[in-house]
């Protein structure tokens, strides 16, 4: 809701109540999650709940990705022999 109305005021190609305008600007990638989804959810019943669940999911995916990146670096360091003397 709030982000969608802010985007509408700063970008005249996007109106906060019109999803058809998103196709006109070729929205893809992260813009789908942070522009298109808030506009769609603002029009749904119980939109705040779904927005909260969606962004909680994004947070969990980000944390999970960070664990995978750290695990790969630690594995390389351990295989190279670092940390065995500790």
Buried (B, 14 or more C-beta within 10 A) or exposed (E): BEBBBEBBEEEEEBBBEEEEBBEEEEBEEEBEEBBBBBBBBBEEEEBEEBBEEBBEEEEEEEEEEEEEEEEEEEEEEEEEEEEEEE
